[in-house]
């Protein structure tokens, strides 16, 4: 028998910071390497010492490229990790874009904090630098999905298509004859851009996301909601600001808006895309056409319809543009990015509408707006909220409770344990009850930084 220690180093009892370490007699594998986002007490965890010697980690396997699954990588490398970072080719391309963007934002925020003296640290230092990110990229190793790869005589892994975002997978790891399945983030059956997720057929130990473990996505018409908001924006001669994740959500919104325009359901008002990272992700869609459903001709027509902003000067020209307009800008939970520049200038205008289009984690500005905050703090100052705030939940790229339950239905065996991760406690607990009722499986809700030892 071999002892395997499972370290829950993130996304346990919370949604972000995905990191799961498998410590085995021969190899130490880290599944995902994400940053904590949201609540200050979680963000502060990013700065604390990693609870395992980074130089002893042999391999990192990435389910997909989102920051809360990859954003800690440069920090890991900075502190001694020298192994391989393995993922599908589009996942590594998305990760590259996100890490370089994140590093640049970290550097700019530290610089701004030092200039405006609003940090309690003197000097304020970036979480990691562009140089740290570039060093990390040298460790990237792309692999094919659906193919088994060996790490050692007793350990092999395979990536399987999972929807959610371009390149995303769940990961199957065979460890001393037992199969460990990490769901990553599960996509939706009906997705505008992506194919339905594939499903695992066997899992001895299952690590399952539970972000929407207590919710069903509303059966709302996103198109009708967008038409209504756009017509209102035209009527009040205002600005519709849509904070958006650069990967998937941005492309989905672009496709939806282009379709509405192409079908003559909305007028020809200007649509500005202000997300340097999102522009780069469009190139990933272009290069990896087999990973999504949009025909090349439609994809090109969609891009041509939008005003793609490429400089900060154009950002200010857009803010000053008096026409009714739509602005889509990063980031999706308003934790940083270009959207802050727009909100700084326009959030106190009653003619502004902010449309939130995805999951808003605890402690983010997006969640504050959703809960009716009368002011928002950024760049060290408070700004009054006079803009209207709307929310479309059904654009989420995550499976809801029914989608997660459906994703499990091909598993032929009874897992020895199912660990619910990547969810706030109420969501995870609701999913635990549902899985036990339907499948009768043993389900565990691991606590952050806990360790489970198993013999295989």
C-alpha positions in Angstrom: 0.0 0.0 0.0 1.1 3.6 -0.7 0.2 6.6 1.3 -1.1 9.6 -0.6 -1.6 12.9 1.2 -4.1 15.3 -0.3 -3.5 18.9 0.7 -6.4 21.3 0.2 -4.5 24.6 -0.3 -7.2 26.6 -1.9 -10.8 26.6 -3.2 -11.9 24.7 -0.1 -14.8 26.3 1.8 -14.4 29.1 -0.7 -14.6 29.5 -4.5 -11.2 30.9 -5.5 -7.5 30.0 -5.1 -7.7 26.5 -6.6 -4.7 24.4 -5.5 -4.8 20.7 -4.6 -1.5 18.9 -3.8 -1.1 15.2 -4.2 1.9 14.2 -2.1 3.0 10.6 -3.0 6.0 8.5 -2.3 7.6 9.3 -5.6 6.1 12.5 -7.0 4.3 15.6 -5.8 1.6 16.9 -8.1 -0.2 20.2 -7.8 -3.6 20.4 -9.6 -4.2 24.1 -10.4 -2.3 27.0 -8.9 -4.8 29.8 -8.5 -4.9 33.1 -6.7 -7.4 33.9 -3.9 -9.8 36.7 -4.9 -12.6 38.5 -3.0 -12.6 38.8 0.7 -9.5 40.6 2.2 -8.8 37.8 4.5 -8.6 35.4 1.5 -6.5 37.9 -0.6 -4.0 38.1 2.3 -3.5 34.4 2.0 -1.8 35.0 -1.3 1.0 36.8 0.4 1.6 34.2 3.1 4.2 31.5 2.8 3.1 28.6 0.7 2.4 25.7 3.1 4.6 23.2 1.3 8.2 23.5 0.0 7.7 24.8 -3.5 10.9 23.1 -4.7 9.5 19.7 -3.8 6.6 20.0 -6.3 7.4 18.1 -9.4 4.5 18.9 -11.8 1.6 21.3 -12.0 -1.5 20.2 -14.0 -3.9 22.9 -15.0 -7.6 22.3 -15.6 -8.0 25.7 -17.4 -6.5 29.2 -17.6 -8.6 31.4 -15.3 -6.7 33.5 -12.7 -8.2 31.7 -9.7 -6.7 28.4 -11.2 -3.4 29.8 -12.5 -2.6 33.2 -11.0 -0.3 31.9 -8.3 2.1 30.2 -10.7 4.7 33.0 -10.9 4.8 33.2 -7.1 5.4 29.4 -7.0 8.3 29.8 -9.5 9.7 32.8 -7.6 9.9 30.6 -4.5 11.6 27.6 -6.0 9.3 25.5 -8.2 11.3 24.2 -11.2 9.0 21.5 -12.6 6.7 21.3 -15.6 3.4 23.3 -15.9 1.2 21.1 -18.1 -2.1 21.8 -19.8 -3.8 21.8 -23.2 -2.4 24.2 -25.7 -5.3 26.7 -25.5 -5.2 26.5 -21.7 -1.5 27.5 -21.7 -2.1 30.3 -24.2 -4.9 31.7 -22.0 -2.7 31.3 -18.9 0.1 33.2 -20.6 -2.2 36.1 -21.5 -3.7 36.1 -17.9 -0.3 35.9 -16.1 1.3 38.7 -18.2 -1.8 40.9 -17.7 -1.9 40.1 -14.0 1.8 40.9 -13.5 1.4 44.2 -15.4 -1.6 45.1 -13.2 0.4 44.1 -10.0 3.3 46.4 -11.1 1.0 49.3 -11.9 -1.0 49.0 -8.7 2.2 49.0 -6.6 3.5 52.0 -8.5 0.2 53.9 -8.0 0.1 52.9 -4.3 3.6 54.3 -3.9 2.7 57.5 -5.7 -0.6 58.2 -3.9 0.7 56.7 -0.6 -2.5 54.7 0.1 -0.7 51.5 1.0 0.4 50.7 4.5 3.5 49.1 3.1 6.5 51.3 2.2 7.3 50.7 -0.5 4.3 48.7 -1.8 5.6 45.7 -3.8 3.9 43.9 -6.7 2.7 40.4 -5.9 4.8 39.4 -8.8 6.4 41.1 -11.8 6.3 40.7 -15.6 9.7 39.2 -15.3 8.4 36.6 -12.8 5.6 35.7 -15.2 7.9 35.4 -18.2 10.1 33.0 -16.2 7.0 30.9 -15.5 6.1 30.6 -19.2 9.4 28.8 -19.9 8.1 25.8 -17.8 4.9 25.4 -19.9 4.4 22.0 -21.6 1.3 21.7 -23.9 -0.3 18.2 -24.3 -3.2 16.8 -26.2 -6.6 16.1 -24.7 -7.9 12.4 -24.6 -4.3 11.0 -24.4 -2.8 9.3 -21.4 0.7 10.6 -20.4 3.0 8.9 -17.8 4.7 10.9 -15.1 6.2 7.7 -13.6 5.7 4.0 -13.6 2.7 4.4 -11.1 1.3 7.8 -12.2 -0.4 8.8 -15.4 -2.9 11.5 -16.4 -5.3 12.5 -19.1 -7.2 15.7 -20.0 -10.8 15.6 -21.1 -12.9 18.4 -22.7 -15.1 20.2 -20.2 -16.6 23.3 -21.8 -16.5 26.3 -19.4 -13.8 28.2 -21.3 -11.6 27.5 -24.3 -9.1 24.8 -23.5 -10.8 23.8 -20.2 -10.7 20.2 -19.1 -11.3 17.9 -16.2 -8.2 15.8 -15.3 -8.1 12.0 -14.7 -5.0 10.9 -12.7 -4.2 7.2 -12.3 -2.3 6.8 -9.1 -1.1 3.4 -8.0 -4.1 1.9 -9.8 -6.7 4.3 -8.3 -8.4 7.0 -10.4 -8.5 10.5 -9.0 -10.7 12.9 -11.0 -10.5 16.7 -10.7 -13.5 18.3 -12.3 -12.0 21.8 -12.7 -14.9 24.1 -13.6 -17.7 22.2 -15.4 -19.2 23.9 -18.4 -22.9 24.0 -19.5 -24.7 21.6 -21.8 -26.1 24.5 -23.8 -23.4 27.0 -24.5 -23.3 29.6 -27.2 -19.6 29.1 -28.0 -18.6 25.7 -26.6 -19.5 22.1 -27.0 -21.1 20.2 -24.1 -18.6 18.9 -21.4 -17.6 15.3 -21.6 -18.2 13.1 -18.5 -16.0 10.9 -16.4 -16.9 7.2 -16.3 -14.9 6.1 -13.3 -13.7 7.9 -10.2 -12.2 6.4 -7.0 -11.6 9.8 -5.6 -13.6 12.7 -7.0 -12.8 16.4 -6.5 -15.9 18.2 -7.6 -16.7 21.9 -8.1 -19.7 23.3 -6.3 -19.8 27.0 -7.3 -23.5 26.8 -8.1 -24.2 23.8 -5.9 -27.3 25.3 -4.4 -28.7 27.1 -7.5 -30.4 26.5 -10.8 -29.6 29.1 -13.6 -32.8 31.1 -14.3 -34.7 30.4 -17.5 -34.4 33.9 -18.7 -33.9 35.2 -22.2 -30.6 36.9 -22.2 -31.3 38.4 -25.6 -34.6 40.0 -24.4 -32.9 41.5 -21.4 -30.1 42.9 -23.5 -32.6 44.4 -26.0 -34.5 46.1 -23.1 -31.3 47.5 -21.5 -30.0 48.7 -24.9 -33.3 50.5 -25.7 -33.3 52.1 -22.3 -29.7 53.2 -22.8 -30.6 54.8 -26.1 -33.6 56.5 -24.6 -31.7 58.1 -21.7 -28.7 58.7 -23.9 -26.5 56.9 -21.4 -23.7 54.3 -21.2 -24.3 50.6 -20.6 -21.1 49.3 -18.9 -20.6 45.6 -18.8 -17.7 44.4 -16.6 -16.6 41.2 -18.2 -14.2 38.3 -17.7 -11.8 38.5 -20.6 -12.0 34.7 -21.3 -15.3 33.3 -22.6 -17.7 35.9 -21.2 -16.4 38.6 -23.4 -16.6 36.5 -26.5 -20.1 35.3 -25.6 -21.3 38.9 -25.1 -19.7 39.9 -28.4 -21.4 37.0 -30.2 -24.8 37.8 -28.6 -24.7 41.5 -29.4 -23.5 40.8 -33.0 -26.3 38.3 -33.5 -28.9 40.8 -32.2 -27.5 43.5 -34.5 -27.3 41.0 -37.5 -30.9 39.9 -36.9 -31.9 43.7 -36.8 -33.2 43.4 -33.2 -31.0 46.2 -31.9 -30.0 49.4 -33.7 -26.5 50.3 -34.8 -25.2 51.9 -31.6 -21.5 51.8 -30.9 -20.1 48.8 -29.0 -16.6 49.3 -27.4 -14.5 46.4 -26.3 -11.9 47.6 -23.9 -10.0 44.6 -22.7 -6.4 44.2 -23.9 -6.5 40.7 -22.4 -9.8 39.9 -24.1 -8.4 41.0 -27.5 -5.6 38.5 -27.0 -8.1 35.7 -26.1 -9.9 36.4 -29.4 -6.7 35.3 -31.1 -6.8 32.1 -29.1 -10.3 31.4 -30.4 -9.0 32.1 -33.9 -6.1 29.7 -33.5 -8.0 26.9 -31.8 -11.2 26.8 -33.9 -11.7 23.0 -33.2 -12.3 23.9 -29.5 -15.4 26.0 -30.1 -18.6 26.2 -32.2 -18.4 29.6 -34.0 -17.8 29.3 -37.8 -14.7 31.4 -38.9 -16.9 33.7 -41.1 -19.2 34.6 -38.2 -16.3 35.0 -35.9 -14.7 37.6 -38.3 -18.0 39.4 -38.9 -18.5 39.7 -35.1 -15.0 41.2 -34.6 -15.5 43.7 -37.4 -18.8 45.0 -35.9 -17.1 46.0 -32.6 -14.8 48.9 -31.8 -11.8 47.2 -30.3 -9.9 49.6 -28.1 -6.1 49.2 -28.2 -4.8 52.2 -26.2 -5.5 54.1 -23.0 -6.0 57.2 -25.1 -8.9 55.5 -26.8 -10.3 54.6 -23.4 -10.6 58.3 -22.6 -12.0 59.1 -26.0 -14.7 56.5 -25.4 -15.6 58.0 -22.0 -15.9 61.4 -23.6 -18.0 60.1 -26.5 -21.4 61.7 -25.9 -23.4 59.0 -27.9 -25.4 56.3 -26.2 -23.0 53.3 -26.2 -22.1 49.9 -24.8 -18.8 49.4 -23.2 -17.5 45.9 -22.3 -14.4 46.1 -20.1 -12.4 43.8 -17.8 -12.6 42.7 -15.1 -15.8 40.6 -14.5 -16.0 41.1 -10.7 -14.6 44.7 -10.9 -11.5 43.6 -9.0 -9.2 45.6 -11.4 -8.7 46.3 -15.0 -10.0 49.0 -17.5 -13.6 48.9 -16.2 -12.4 50.8 -13.1 -11.5 53.8 -15.3 -15.0 53.9 -16.7 -16.7 53.5 -13.4 -14.5 56.2 -11.8 -15.9 58.7 -14.4 -19.4 57.4 -14.9 -20.7 55.5 -11.8 -22.1 58.7 -10.3 -24.2 59.3 -13.4 -27.9 58.3 -13.3 -27.7 57.7 -17.1 -25.1 54.9 -16.5 -26.2 51.3 -16.2 -23.8 48.6 -14.9 -24.7 45.1 -16.1 -23.1 42.3 -14.1 -23.0 39.1 -16.1 -21.5 36.3 -14.0 -20.6 35.0 -10.6 -19.6 37.7 -8.1 -17.4 36.3 -5.3 -17.7 37.5 -1.7 -15.7 40.7 -1.1 -15.5 41.8 -4.7 -16.9 45.2 -5.9 -19.2 43.3 -8.2 -20.8 41.6 -5.1 -21.0 44.9 -3.3 -22.9 46.5 -6.3 -25.2 43.4 -6.5 -26.0 43.9 -2.8 -26.9 47.6 -3.3 -23.7 49.4 -2.2 -24.2 53.2 -2.2 -20.5 53.7 -2.8 -17.5 51.9 -4.2 -13.9 52.2 -3.2 -11.0 52.0 -5.7 -7.7 53.7 -6.2 -7.9 54.6 -2.5 -11.0 56.7 -2.8 -14.8 56.3 -2.5 -17.2 57.0 -5.4 -20.9 57.3 -5.0 -23.1 54.9 -6.9 -25.9 56.6 -8.8 -25.8 54.3 -11.8 -28.4 51.6 -12.2 -27.2 48.1 -11.5 -28.6 45.0 -13.3 -27.7 41.4 -13.3 -27.9 38.5 -15.8 -27.1 35.3 -14.0 -27.8 32.9 -16.8 -24.6 33.9 -18.7 -22.5 32.0 -16.2 -20.0 29.6 -17.8 -20.4 27.2 -14.8 -22.8 24.3 -14.7 -25.6 24.8 -12.1 -26.7 22.2 -9.6 -28.7 20.2 -12.2 -25.7 20.4 -14.6 -23.3 19.1 -11.9 -25.6 16.2 -11.0 -26.0 15.4 -14.7 -22.2 15.4 -15.2 -21.9 12.6 -12.7 -24.4 10.3 -14.3 -21.9 8.2 -16.4 -19.7 7.2 -13.4 -20.1 3.4 -13.2 -18.6 2.9 -9.7 -19.3 4.3 -6.3 -16.4 6.7 -5.5 -14.6 6.0 -2.2 -14.9 9.7 -1.4 -16.2 12.8 -3.2 -14.6 16.1 -2.1 -16.7 19.2 -2.8 -14.5 22.1 -3.6 -14.7 25.5 -5.3 -17.9 26.7 -3.5 -19.0 28.8 -0.7 -20.1 26.6 2.3 -23.9 26.9 1.7 -23.5 25.9 -2.0 -21.3 23.0 -1.2 -23.5 21.7 1.6 -26.6 21.8 -0.6 -24.8 19.9 -3.3 -23.6 17.4 -0.7 -27.2 16.6 0.4 -28.3 16.3 -3.3 -25.5 13.9 -4.2 -26.1 11.8 -1.2 -29.9 11.7 -1.9 -29.5 10.8 -5.6 -26.3 8.6 -5.7 -25.8 7.6 -2.0 -22.1 8.5 -2.2 -19.8 9.5 0.6 -19.3 13.3 0.3 -16.8 15.4 2.2 -16.5 19.2 2.5 -12.7 19.7 3.1 -11.6 22.8 5.0 -9.0 25.2 3.7 -5.5 24.0 4.4 -6.7 20.6 5.7 -4.9 17.4 4.7 -6.4 14.0 4.1 -4.3 10.8 4.1 -5.4 7.8 2.1 -3.8 4.4 1.4 -3.9 3.2 -2.3 
